[in-house]
Amino acid sequence: MLIAKVIGTTVATIKDQKLEGRKLLICREADETGKATGKPYVAVDTVDAGVGDLVLTAHGSSGRQTYLTKDAPVDAVIMAVIDSLQVDGEVVFRKS
């Protein structure tokens, strides 16, 4: 799993049938404080996340293990919205 920040949305009207009706969000890997650090990538949203949310993402074959993405051509999936992060006993991120 990776921590990521949702930075945008994408629309694809022509796509694989197994992705019909799925929301596609643009994410960037983030550090433990929620600051976006990595390259952007698209992930299938399974938890109704939105722009600005800090999320957990799964990649590769793990991304195809959710109920909504089973056997779909998915490389990244948003599977949780983070409420808070605690590092070394200190809360470094809290969803406002």
Sequence and secondary structure as in RCSB ss.txt:
>XXXX:A:sequence
MLIAKVIGTTVATIKDQKLEGRKLLICREADETGKATGKPYVAVDTVDAGVGDLVLTAHGSSGRQTYLTKDAPVD
AVIMAVIDSLQVDGEVVFRKS
>XXXX:A:secstr
 EEEEEEEEE  SS  GGGTT EEEEEEEE TTS EEEEEEEEEESS   TT EEEEEEGGGGG STTTTTSS S
EEEEEE SEEEETTEEEEE  
